[in-house]
Amino acid sequence: MQAEQQRSTSPTVQMWTDGGCLGNPGPGGYGVVLRYGEHYRELFAGYRLTTNNRMEVMALIAGLEALKRPCLVEATSDSRYLVDALERGWLEGWQRNGWKRADKKAVLNQDLWLRLLGQLEKHRVRLHWVRGHTGEPDNERCDELTHLAVTDGELAIDQGYEAGVPAGAT
């Protein structure tokens, strides 16, 4: 009952996310737009070597980690990989199968999926897919932020990709 009550009183945040790379793998980054009432916030970060899919997942993680209290989050992404993992139950299936895909291969980006699961325990998230590059203003802004993250400033190390995370975990 208390968890239900908390959900009904939690603020609703609108979030748009995008991630990408110059080459795949290559230098990459993500962009996030957050809207809550009259509040507006942009987040972005770049990494020297990563993948498109890692940056798509990182964008959602970064957006959720930026929230100061549990929220209802209506998130929008142009990443089928990310949306399908959450909305089609892939993530739950991977957990049940010991982080193996249906073809018995290790799930990629396990470090990020585990980090995302921690955020999903705090926030109630509904993830929606939007086709990229079709003029949706907040999706387009996230794309601009992603490009800015990669081309303007110092690039961080994607520890999960570069620093020897076991094969299959990236």
Rosetta silent file (secondary structure, phi, psi, omega in degrees, C-alpha in Angstrom):
SEQUENCE: MQAEQQRSTSPTVQMWTDGGCLGNPGPGGYGVVLRYGEHYRELFAGYRLTTNNRMEVMALIAGLEALKRPCLVEATSDSRYLVDALERGWLEGWQRNGWKRADKKAVLNQDLWLRLLGQLEKHRVRLHWVRGHTGEPDNERCDELTHLAVTDGELAIDQGYEAGVPAGAT
SCORE:     score description
SCORE:     0.000 S_00000001
   1 L     0.000  -43.405 -178.938    0.000    0.000    0.000 S_00000001
   2 H   -64.723  -41.051  178.097    2.777    2.447    0.889 S_00000001
   3 H   -63.298  -39.726  178.172    4.623    1.763   -2.398 S_00000001
   4 H   -64.223  -42.818  179.508    1.375    2.311   -4.313 S_00000001
   5 H   -63.704  -41.162  179.388    0.754    5.556   -2.444 S_00000001
   6 H   -61.715  -41.823  179.952    4.321    6.697   -3.157 S_00000001
   7 H   -63.212  -39.814 -176.942    3.850    6.046   -6.885 S_00000001
   8 H   -71.953  -22.152  179.624    0.636    8.041   -7.019 S_00000001
   9 H  -101.993   -2.887  179.271    2.288   11.033   -5.338 S_00000001
  10 L   -70.739  143.552  176.671    5.576   10.832   -7.245 S_00000001
  11 L   -67.470  149.908  176.046    6.235   13.613   -9.732 S_00000001
  12 E   -99.198  123.892 -178.883    5.964   12.755  -13.422 S_00000001
  13 E  -112.304  135.362  172.467    9.083   13.592  -15.412 S_00000001
  14 E   -94.820  131.587 -177.850    9.308   13.638  -19.211 S_00000001
  15 E  -134.895  135.301  172.480   12.673   12.380  -20.468 S_00000001
  16 E  -119.838  140.693 -177.361   14.167   12.095  -23.948 S_00000001
  17 E  -135.744  153.193  173.098   17.431   10.232  -24.503 S_00000001
  18 E  -154.809  152.392  175.981   19.880    9.555  -27.300 S_00000001
  19 E  -146.817  155.447  179.252   23.296    7.992  -27.642 S_00000001
  20 E  -172.888  175.068 -178.602   25.696    7.449  -30.470 S_00000001
  21 E  -138.499  156.775  167.731   29.251    7.077  -31.720 S_00000001
  22 L   -95.826   93.294 -167.385   31.506    8.320  -34.463 S_00000001
  23 L    91.692  159.280 -178.389   32.242    4.820  -35.685 S_00000001
  24 L  -146.500   94.641    9.341   30.966    1.809  -33.768 S_00000001
  25 L   -78.726  165.397  178.653   32.983    1.285  -31.670 S_00000001
  26 E   172.797 -170.043  174.544   34.508    4.715  -31.506 S_00000001
  27 E   -61.907  134.925 -176.628   34.258    7.993  -29.632 S_00000001
  28 E  -143.572  174.110  178.910   30.700    8.257  -28.341 S_00000001
  29 E  -167.083  178.472  177.758   28.348   10.150  -26.129 S_00000001
  30 E  -138.939  160.372  174.216   24.814   10.639  -24.962 S_00000001
  31 E  -136.308  145.070 -178.661   22.323   13.445  -24.544 S_00000001
  32 E  -137.692  137.286  170.767   19.323   13.721  -22.236 S_00000001
  33 E  -117.587  127.801  177.669   16.488   16.241  -21.972 S_00000001
  34 E  -116.978  134.725  175.808   14.469   16.289  -18.732 S_00000001
  35 E  -131.346  130.553  175.167   11.205   18.178  -18.262 S_00000001
  36 E  -142.717  106.990 -175.518    9.236   18.507  -15.044 S_00000001
  37 L    57.566 -124.056  179.553    6.582   21.208  -15.020 S_00000001
  38 L   -86.635   -4.529 -177.287    8.413   24.437  -15.833 S_00000001
  39 E   -83.036  142.175 -179.738   11.813   22.871  -15.120 S_00000001
  40 E  -140.297  133.819  179.888   14.111   21.946  -17.995 S_00000001
  41 E  -143.937  142.043  175.766   17.513   20.282  -17.802 S_00000001
  42 E  -118.133  141.307  176.771   20.000   18.941  -20.333 S_00000001
  43 E  -129.696  145.281  172.403   22.686   16.345  -19.662 S_00000001
  44 E  -160.494  152.985  176.944   25.446   15.070  -21.920 S_00000001
  45 E  -156.527  150.644 -179.727   28.779   13.280  -21.668 S_00000001
  46 E  -121.669  153.123 -178.267   31.335   11.871  -24.081 S_00000001
  47 E  -132.715  144.968 -173.039   33.595    8.820  -24.001 S_00000001
  48 E   -74.302  -29.028  178.492   36.736    8.122  -26.002 S_00000001
  49 E  -150.018  119.108 -176.184   35.861    4.518  -26.964 S_00000001
  50 E  -163.463 -167.291  177.904   32.435    2.923  -26.661 S_00000001
  51 L  -127.757  162.056  177.083   29.489    1.650  -28.729 S_00000001
  52 H   -56.223  -49.361 -176.618   26.178    3.090  -29.899 S_00000001
  53 H   -63.173  -39.031  177.826   24.176    0.675  -27.754 S_00000001
  54 H   -61.214  -40.907 -178.276   26.202    1.427  -24.627 S_00000001
  55 H   -70.577  -32.695  175.797   25.568    5.137  -25.083 S_00000001
  56 H   -63.291  -44.170  179.316   21.826    4.589  -25.587 S_00000001
  57 H   -69.089  -41.659  179.267   21.644    2.705  -22.273 S_00000001
  58 H   -60.221  -35.599  179.713   23.942    5.231  -20.546 S_00000001
  59 H   -60.021  -46.599  179.533   21.645    8.067  -21.580 S_00000001
  60 H   -65.453  -42.861  178.212   18.703    6.529  -19.727 S_00000001
  61 H   -58.653  -48.775 -178.248   20.868    5.717  -16.701 S_00000001
  62 H   -60.053  -42.607  178.490   22.230    9.286  -16.562 S_00000001
  63 H   -62.170  -44.125 -179.841   18.746   10.754  -16.797 S_00000001
  64 H   -68.661  -39.921  179.469   17.426    8.547  -14.007 S_00000001
  65 H   -65.858  -22.929  179.859   20.468    9.141  -11.795 S_00000001
  66 L   -76.525  -16.301 -178.384   19.910   12.903  -12.120 S_00000001
  67 L   -76.418  134.706 -172.782   16.483   12.663  -10.461 S_00000001
  68 L   -85.328  -14.694  178.403   16.571   13.647   -6.802 S_00000001
  69 L  -150.930  165.760 -179.614   13.647   11.501   -5.645 S_00000001
  70 L   -56.988  136.144 -176.995   11.558    8.598   -6.939 S_00000001
  71 L  -136.353  159.429  163.258    9.586    9.645  -10.005 S_00000001
  72 E   -87.660  125.713 -174.747    7.200    8.398  -12.626 S_00000001
  73 E  -120.729  121.166  171.696    9.250    8.729  -15.798 S_00000001
  74 E   -99.569   99.669 -174.855    7.834    8.878  -19.304 S_00000001
  75 E  -103.871  145.320  179.642   11.011    8.310  -21.307 S_00000001
  76 E  -128.308  132.887 -179.037   11.390    8.460  -25.081 S_00000001
  77 E  -141.218  152.873  173.640   14.259    6.963  -27.074 S_00000001
  78 L   -98.399   14.460 -179.445   14.994    6.200  -30.708 S_00000001
  79 L   -98.548  109.977  175.207   16.878    3.041  -29.678 S_00000001
  80 H   -60.697  -39.106  179.606   15.032   -0.193  -30.421 S_00000001
  81 H   -54.537  -50.307 -178.497   17.708   -2.028  -28.402 S_00000001
  82 H   -69.724  -49.657 -176.869   16.904   -0.047  -25.263 S_00000001
  83 H   -62.725  -46.156 -179.062   13.133    0.131  -25.700 S_00000001
  84 H   -65.558  -36.583  178.835   12.757   -3.557  -26.542 S_00000001
  85 H   -59.419  -38.963 -179.018   14.950   -4.616  -23.618 S_00000001
  86 H   -87.674  -47.052 -170.673   12.589   -2.871  -21.201 S_00000001
  87 H   -84.913  -21.424  178.457    9.207   -2.997  -22.896 S_00000001
  88 L  -101.432    4.163  175.620    9.390   -6.489  -24.439 S_00000001
  89 L    81.545   11.147  179.279   10.758   -8.119  -21.293 S_00000001
  90 H   -59.239  -42.792 -176.285   14.215   -8.918  -22.649 S_00000001
  91 H   -59.537  -45.645  178.258   15.863   -7.561  -19.499 S_00000001
  92 H   -64.174  -40.394  178.338   13.840   -9.827  -17.206 S_00000001
  93 H   -62.982  -42.075  178.535   14.507  -12.786  -19.494 S_00000001
  94 H   -61.130  -41.827  178.364   18.236  -12.139  -19.483 S_00000001
  95 H   -62.296  -48.335 -179.572   18.230  -12.092  -15.691 S_00000001
  96 H   -58.843  -34.582 -176.325   16.228  -15.337  -15.490 S_00000001
  97 L   -92.454   19.121  178.985   18.613  -16.994  -17.946 S_00000001
  98 L    65.931   37.056  179.140   21.764  -16.039  -16.038 S_00000001
  99 L    62.875   38.942  173.120   22.553  -13.136  -18.375 S_00000001
 100 E  -116.404  143.207  175.332   22.379  -15.325  -21.474 S_00000001
 101 L   -79.468  175.451  179.208   20.442  -14.460  -24.621 S_00000001
 102 L   -59.475  -30.685  179.293   18.078  -16.905  -26.318 S_00000001
 103 L   -85.274   10.488  177.286   21.000  -18.061  -28.495 S_00000001
 104 L    73.515    2.732  175.381   22.939  -18.873  -25.268 S_00000001
 105 L   -80.744  155.314  179.539   25.497  -16.122  -25.899 S_00000001
 106 E   -65.185  142.228  176.027   26.350  -13.720  -23.091 S_00000001
 107 L   -68.701  130.857  176.512   24.264  -10.548  -22.893 S_00000001
 108 L   -76.796  151.269  174.464   26.260   -7.525  -23.995 S_00000001
 109 L    66.605   29.083 -178.054   26.530   -4.461  -21.753 S_00000001
 110 H   -55.808  -36.779  179.439   25.652   -6.387  -18.599 S_00000001
 111 H   -58.480  -40.128 -179.876   27.446   -3.785  -16.460 S_00000001
 112 H   -75.482  -39.075  178.520   25.066   -1.095  -17.711 S_00000001
 113 H   -61.721  -39.059  177.982   21.942   -3.258  -17.481 S_00000001
 114 H   -65.104  -41.452  177.551   22.772   -3.977  -13.822 S_00000001
 115 H   -63.634  -40.568  178.051   23.254   -0.275  -13.173 S_00000001
 116 H   -64.711  -40.106  178.658   19.945    0.459  -14.908 S_00000001
 117 H   -57.368  -38.465  176.466   18.164   -2.164  -12.801 S_00000001
 118 H   -59.719  -38.927  178.397   19.226   -0.256   -9.692 S_00000001
 119 H   -73.414  -33.361  179.461   17.541    2.857  -11.069 S_00000001
 120 H   -69.189  -20.330  173.622   14.420    0.936  -12.092 S_00000001
 121 H   -72.946  -26.871 -178.446   13.992   -0.053   -8.439 S_00000001
 122 H   -88.660  -36.585 -172.195   13.788    3.663   -7.551 S_00000001
 123 L  -120.574  148.830  172.689   11.711    4.987  -10.431 S_00000001
 124 E   -95.211  116.905 -171.199    8.689    3.771  -12.355 S_00000001
 125 E  -119.180  130.026  167.717    9.685    4.067  -16.014 S_00000001
 126 E  -114.535  123.415 -175.853    7.642    3.758  -19.177 S_00000001
 127 E  -108.325  129.833 -177.996    9.848    3.815  -22.229 S_00000001
 128 E  -116.831  144.551  177.546    8.495    4.838  -25.627 S_00000001
 129 E   -96.390  140.239  172.733   10.135    4.477  -29.021 S_00000001
 130 L  -132.644  140.306  176.008   10.283    7.324  -31.521 S_00000001
 131 L   -66.847  131.892 -179.018   11.828    7.169  -34.972 S_00000001
 132 L   -73.588  156.383  173.423   15.006    9.250  -34.929 S_00000001
 133 L    59.721   39.009  178.436   15.684   12.255  -37.149 S_00000001
 134 L  -116.484   11.002  174.910   12.024   12.968  -37.882 S_00000001
 135 L    94.827    2.753  175.900   11.854   16.437  -36.375 S_00000001
 136 L   -67.313  117.134 -168.462   10.614   15.646  -32.839 S_00000001
 137 H   -56.032  -45.624 -177.176   12.214   18.636  -31.061 S_00000001
 138 H   -72.823  -32.909  174.386   13.416   16.983  -27.857 S_00000001
 139 H   -66.405  -41.575  177.898   14.742   13.932  -29.704 S_00000001
 140 H   -63.754  -39.246  178.631   16.567   16.235  -32.110 S_00000001
 141 H   -64.308  -40.606  177.165   18.011   18.183  -29.169 S_00000001
 142 H   -61.396  -38.624  177.270   19.283   14.944  -27.618 S_00000001
 143 H   -63.059  -42.020  177.205   20.962   14.126  -30.928 S_00000001
 144 H   -62.883  -43.275  179.347   22.639   17.563  -30.890 S_00000001
 145 H   -63.537  -39.092  177.908   23.779   17.031  -27.294 S_00000001
 146 H   -60.803  -46.564  178.841   25.185   13.617  -28.215 S_00000001
 147 H   -63.174  -43.093  178.404   27.206   15.152  -31.049 S_00000001
 148 H   -60.113  -42.209 -179.225   28.357   17.982  -28.770 S_00000001
 149 H   -60.234  -36.111 -176.457   29.470   15.467  -26.130 S_00000001
 150 H   -81.215  -33.291 -170.092   31.679   13.662  -28.640 S_00000001
 151 H  -104.668  -11.415 -171.581   33.170   16.671  -30.410 S_00000001
 152 L  -129.597   88.928  176.616   33.440   19.401  -27.769 S_00000001
 153 L   126.530 -179.562 -179.771   35.519   18.667  -24.714 S_00000001
 154 L   -75.409  141.525  179.770   37.423   15.935  -22.943 S_00000001
 155 L  -101.743  132.006  179.584   36.239   12.396  -23.411 S_00000001
 156 E   -79.512  171.241  174.834   35.995   10.103  -20.399 S_00000001
 157 L   -93.038  127.414  172.534   36.916    6.427  -20.306 S_00000001
 158 L   -81.216   93.726 -174.857   33.993    4.025  -20.621 S_00000001
 159 H   -54.407  -41.052 -178.508   35.264    1.683  -17.917 S_00000001
 160 H   -66.532  -24.909 -179.699   32.870   -1.088  -18.870 S_00000001
 161 H   -94.312  -41.624 -172.003   34.076   -1.077  -22.446 S_00000001
 162 H   -94.672  -29.594 -164.707   37.776   -0.297  -22.112 S_00000001
 163 L   -96.969   36.881  170.622   38.935   -1.484  -18.728 S_00000001
 164 L    77.524   27.463  172.348   38.825   -5.219  -19.034 S_00000001
 165 L   -63.053  138.940 -176.689   35.257   -6.059  -18.134 S_00000001
 166 L   -51.995  145.407  178.524   34.896   -9.798  -18.824 S_00000001
 167 L   -50.392  140.098 -179.039   33.934  -10.725  -22.376 S_00000001
 168 L    90.109  -19.264 -179.092   30.203  -10.664  -22.857 S_00000001
 169 L   -90.458   -3.947 -178.892   29.712   -8.065  -20.142 S_00000001
 170 L  -106.619    0.000    0.000   30.260   -5.162  -22.495 S_00000001
